[in-house]
Amino acid sequence: MSLSDSKARLNSAHRDLMHAWYRIEQAWRDDTSRAFKERSIDPIDKQLRAAMNALDMMDETLRRVRNECGDDRS
């Protein structure tokens, strides 16, 4: 699996999570839901975004390495 495939899968999972949370949040509006979001949803959101950024950086590094080594694969 390529880095771009991994990023696409992470992006899809992130989008699914945030969509599901949005739907739940419409009906669950109390202190417990806010605490759950802060304790669970927000850290996962932050970690997924960081992972996708790291994959972008790794992909760019691999492209440069391939370019410098004369490998035509993208």
Rosetta blueprint (number, residue, H / E / L):
1 M L
2 S L
3 L H
4 S H
5 D H
6 S H
7 K H
8 A H
9 R H
10 L H
11 N H
12 S H
13 A H
14 H H
15 R H
16 D H
17 L H
18 M H
19 H H
20 A H
21 W H
22 Y H
23 R H
24 I H
25 E H
26 Q H
27 A H
28 W L
29 R L
30 D L
31 D H
32 T H
33 S H
34 R H
35 A H
36 F H
37 K H
38 E H
39 R H
40 S H
41 I H
42 D H
43 P H
44 I H
45 D H
46 K H
47 Q H
48 L H
49 R H
50 A H
51 A H
52 M H
53 N H
54 A H
55 L H
56 D H
57 M H
58 M H
59 D H
60 E H
61 T H
62 L H
63 R H
64 R H
65 V H
66 R H
67 N H
68 E H
69 C L
70 G L
71 D L
72 D L
73 R L
74 S L
